[in-house]
């Protein structure tokens, strides 16, 4: 059985690859705005940079908005 450090690194690597595959995908945010994933942060793979119609939102810098749905 792998030690917890190895297991944690494996899970993090899997999550990073999974989210990296979503770059370019359209998303719906919990506040109703639509955007596109443009950058995955290596330390926060589930909190990417999102391009919006009127700018960008860095989900790694806010807890008030999350991805509700990924399209494509």
Secondary structure, DSSP 8 states (H G I E B T S, - for coil): ---HHHHHHHHHHHHHHHHHTTTT-EEEETTS-EEEEEEEETTEEEEEEEEETTEEEEGGG-SS--EEEEE-
